[in-house]
């Protein structure tokens, strides 16, 4: 098992992976050449057993190297596809980043919706205060909303009763908010 892990680690960088695949390709060509030479020797009227054995041995040896190289490549690919940690890939990190970006966008849209609902609620609450005050107000004076940031200052030409009403109205609105 340790030998397999070491061989997988040897195939770390992309350049090394490509070189390993090229070597496997060359080994396949060499195996085919050895097999062709063995068959050619066997097709003769009097084949030399020594040549047939040497070509067959070279074929088997090269075939084992191809099998080992392909096993290493398959092992590496199985690590990549099962999201196990491996060298030379940032796929897992990229996937995590994209998921985090999607979650962040979802949170932002949800916060925006909540902010919109909050503003609608405040507007309804504010208009409800004004409506309830205007229903209880006997004077024909138009209502102007006052916010706590803009305190009402009485005008010099207003009568004292109107000033008191506006001050009362401002205090009630501030108390309700």
C-alpha positions in Angstrom: 0.0 0.0 0.0 2.9 2.3 0.8 4.4 1.8 -2.6 1.1 2.6 -4.3 0.8 5.9 -2.3 4.4 6.8 -3.2 3.7 6.2 -6.8 0.5 8.3 -6.7 2.5 11.1 -5.1 5.1 10.8 -7.8 2.4 11.7 -10.3 1.8 15.1 -8.7 2.2 18.0 -11.1 0.4 18.2 -14.4 3.6 18.0 -16.4 4.6 14.8 -14.6 1.2 13.3 -15.2 1.5 13.9 -18.9 5.0 12.5 -18.9 3.8 9.4 -17.2 1.0 9.0 -19.7 3.5 9.4 -22.6 5.7 6.7 -21.0 2.7 4.4 -20.8 2.0 5.1 -24.5 5.6 4.3 -25.4 5.4 1.1 -23.4 2.2 0.0 -25.2 4.0 0.6 -28.6 7.0 -1.4 -27.3 4.7 -4.2 -26.2 3.0 -4.3 -29.6 6.4 -4.3 -31.3 7.6 -7.3 -29.1 4.4 -9.2 -29.8 4.7 -8.5 -33.5 8.4 -9.7 -33.5 7.4 -12.9 -31.6 4.5 -13.6 -34.1 6.8 -12.9 -37.0 9.4 -15.4 -35.6 6.6 -18.0 -35.1 5.4 -17.5 -38.7 8.7 -18.7 -40.1 9.2 -22.3 -41.2 11.8 -23.0 -38.6 11.3 -20.5 -35.7 14.2 -19.9 -33.3 12.9 -20.7 -29.9 15.4 -18.4 -28.3 14.1 -15.3 -30.3 10.4 -16.2 -29.6 11.2 -16.5 -25.8 13.0 -13.2 -25.7 10.3 -11.3 -27.6 7.6 -13.0 -25.4 9.5 -12.1 -22.2 9.9 -8.5 -23.4 6.2 -8.3 -24.3 5.1 -9.6 -20.8 7.6 -7.3 -19.0 6.4 -4.3 -20.9 2.8 -5.3 -20.4 3.3 -5.4 -16.6 4.8 -1.8 -16.7 1.8 -0.6 -18.7 -0.5 -2.2 -16.2 1.3 -0.6 -13.2 1.3 2.8 -14.9 -2.4 2.6 -15.7 -3.2 1.5 -12.2 -1.4 4.6 -10.8 -3.3 6.8 -13.2 -6.6 5.2 -12.3 -5.8 5.5 -8.6 -5.1 9.2 -9.0 -8.3 9.7 -11.0 -10.3 7.9 -8.3 -8.9 10.2 -5.7 -9.8 13.3 -7.7 -13.4 12.1 -8.4 -14.1 11.1 -4.8 -13.0 14.5 -3.4 -10.3 13.0 -1.3 -7.3 15.3 -0.7 -4.7 15.0 -3.4 -1.9 17.0 -4.8 -2.1 19.3 -7.8 -5.8 20.1 -7.8 -7.9 23.0 -6.5 -11.3 21.6 -7.5 -12.5 21.1 -3.9 -11.5 24.7 -2.9 -13.1 26.1 -6.0 -16.3 24.2 -5.3 -16.3 25.4 -1.7 -15.8 29.0 -2.9 -18.6 28.9 -5.4 -21.0 27.4 -2.7 -20.0 30.2 -0.3 -20.6 32.8 -3.0 -24.1 31.4 -3.6 -24.9 31.3 0.1 -23.7 34.9 0.5 -25.9 36.0 -2.4 -28.8 34.3 -0.9 -28.2 35.9 2.5 -27.9 39.3 0.8 -31.2 38.9 -1.1 -33.0 37.7 2.1 -31.6 40.7 4.1 -32.8 43.0 1.3 -36.3 41.4 1.5 -36.3 41.8 5.3 -35.3 45.4 5.1 -38.1 46.1 2.6 -40.6 44.4 5.0 -39.2 46.5 7.9 -39.7 49.7 5.9 -43.2 48.8 4.9 -44.0 48.0 8.5 -42.6 51.3 9.7 -44.6 53.2 7.1 -47.8 51.4 8.0 -47.1 52.1 11.7 -46.4 55.8 11.0 -49.4 56.3 8.8 -51.6 54.4 11.4 -50.4 56.9 14.0 -51.3 59.9 11.8 -54.7 58.4 10.9 -55.6 57.7 14.5 -54.6 61.2 15.5 -56.5 62.8 12.6 -59.6 60.9 13.6 -59.5 62.2 17.2 -58.5 65.7 16.2 -61.5 68.1 16.1 -59.7 71.0 14.3 -59.6 71.3 10.6 -55.9 71.9 10.6 -54.0 69.7 8.1 -51.6 67.2 9.6 -48.0 67.3 8.8 -45.8 64.5 9.9 -43.0 65.4 12.3 -40.1 63.1 12.9 -38.0 63.1 16.1 -35.0 64.4 14.0 -36.9 67.5 13.1 -38.5 69.0 16.2 -41.3 71.4 15.6 -40.7 75.0 16.4 -43.8 77.1 16.8 -44.3 80.0 14.5 -44.6 83.5 16.1 -47.9 84.2 14.4 -49.7 81.1 15.7 -52.1 81.3 18.5 -51.2 79.7 21.9 -53.9 77.0 21.5 -52.6 75.9 18.1 -49.0 75.8 19.5 -50.1 73.6 22.4 -51.9 71.3 20.0 -48.8 70.9 17.8 -46.5 70.3 20.8 -48.9 67.7 22.1 -49.0 66.1 18.6 -45.2 66.0 18.4 -44.9 64.5 21.9 -47.4 61.7 21.0 -45.7 60.9 17.8 -42.3 60.7 19.5 -43.7 58.5 22.2 -45.3 56.2 19.7 -42.1 55.8 17.7 
